[in-house]
């Protein structure tokens, strides 16, 4: 990100006035373009640094602060003296609360003297001054609302009365103990960003959290500092004379999902909000969005989540099944969640047809300082993972995970049930209090509620659950399915819960966070955040000395958990495939792609497929991959009736380096015999004959 240095000319609409009883010592209204450093003689009135943008303000223009780099600096040599009284007033509109206390204005040396007027990590306005032998502070009790212009003022009278005003109302007041110590004349005045680094408030693991400069995220207008205590009617006049614009300079931030449309996987550059978007050094197509046509849901691989793929419900709640995670020789967690700049995390579309999409996500298990876990002393390779998602039009997908490691059997986590919430969302308005339902292959169900207490970490029932449904506050809810032959178990996430804040754990160090942290408690619903409910644990699908592979079936559903049993059984114990056609060989059912696979020795020849399901081995939306079919168009019969491609029959052609393949997906649920006939169309046969 380009850092811009600019200079403020403090004139009559943003100017420097001689010290006096009426005009402010300093005022910035941002009406004039700001001169860049080096463009001319440096101004004595002050400078600004970082990313600079503007938006409509309460009068003309306002400065937008990005919460990371934007700040104003007035050098000590150009600062008029503040002696026994002062007033600071400004209009602010917050995009999010600071990560720690951040200044509207900072003219404070905590030991020598001065004052700091700012906003804390909970969104509350505060005023701190050095008086007597200590630092004394005054704090408003309520947080500022997001996205709305608010007038704030902090006042110290010569008599030692400290006051905070919000929208022309006195919200806090106290008498200083001892005499106010003026700021030292060697101190620069700062606006918008803290003077020193500190860790975010709410940091959980110190060793895995870097210090940051707390900064204001929002907009600032009509900033003024006086060397006197202004009268109440002056504050009222400033408040009443403003004309607030119709639109906020920092609108509420909605997690990006792209526009609705036909089923398929699409590259995109998803837009979040301007100050966040511009920090990314990426091109036009870094993200991938999978749409599901008539289903009002998405499956999103977004750089803001480090490409951790999330199912998005119709109500805007996101959900994911985590990733591979490890610990030990890194600071905190080794996981793609820590890869805030996606240095090691990448996504690409492998297959994209009307029948299905295949998306590949590759990542390193890194900590927030970009050290990769379990690096091999001989090869230099650490832990990496490849996840292949085979995604079907009914909102289901197979998650096929391969962990590459010199120690694949060492402690690793493969699944965590994570709900992701956008600004304005919290666990209380995103997850039902009975947040989890599990069902085993026998149909035994257990519901788990957090309402009165956190469930035990290791519940006794159900034994070997194969279905998990996360009860988000939405019509479509995320599910995960495991095969009974993989001996599934589960546990409840019981750590880091503050029941006075939320009955569920709640953090905001991820997603969309730019600061290096693998643990920060959410203070409010001001940022993108996440919560966790459980872990699923199951055996490997395949393993070797340097890798381990696991599979699970995931997606969104508007059905009850028990209603997913046919789907679970169709995947774990699929009906046997019987086919006729002398030019074909069968590979059987591949659970890693939820499809039957056959190989054509002679492209385009007729094929009949039979499935004989039962209650324990039903049919639910089967898929067929015909390797080597060729590029001929095909015609189909389903159970003896001609079927045209559409919503009930999806057909795709896939070209690989080795062959041209045909893929068919059929919307069908049955416990009776199923038949599918495939042959090349007459036009395709005619073309083939002409070519011969």
FENVEN-V980623 format. One record per run of one state. SS is the DSSP state (h for helix, s for strand, l for the rest). FROM is the first residue (numbers start at 0). TO is the last residue. Records with the same first field share a line. If there is no record, write none. Layout:
SS: FROM-TO  FROM-TO
This chain:
l: 0-2  7-9  11-13  16-24  28-33  36-45  50-51  56-59  66-69  74-74  78-84  96-100  109-111  119-123  131-132  139-144  146-148  156-159  166-167  175-178  180-187  191-191  193-196  198-201  203-204  209-210  212-213  215-215  226-230  240-262  268-272  277-285  291-296  301-301  305-308  312-316  320-323  326-332  334-334  338-344  352-354  364-364  366-370  372-382  392-394  404-411  413-416  421-425  440-443  448-463  472-475  481-482  486-487  492-505  507-515  517-518  521-527  532-532  537-540  544-545  557-559  572-575  580-582  590-593  600-605  611-617  620-621  627-632  638-639  643-647  655-658  666-667  670-672  680-680  691-691
s: 3-6  10-10  14-15  25-27  34-35  46-49  52-55  60-65  70-73  85-95  101-108  112-118  124-130  133-138  145-145  149-155  160-165  168-174  179-179  188-190  192-192  197-197  202-202  208-208  211-211  214-214  216-225  263-267  286-290  297-300  309-311  317-319  324-325  333-333  345-351  355-363  365-365  371-371  383-391  395-403  412-412  417-420  430-439  444-447  464-471  476-480  488-491  506-506  516-516  519-520  528-531  533-536  541-543  546-556  576-579  583-589  594-599  606-610  618-619  622-626  633-637  640-642  648-654  659-665  668-669  673-679
h: 75-77  205-207  231-239  273-276  302-304  335-337  426-429  483-485  560-571  681-690
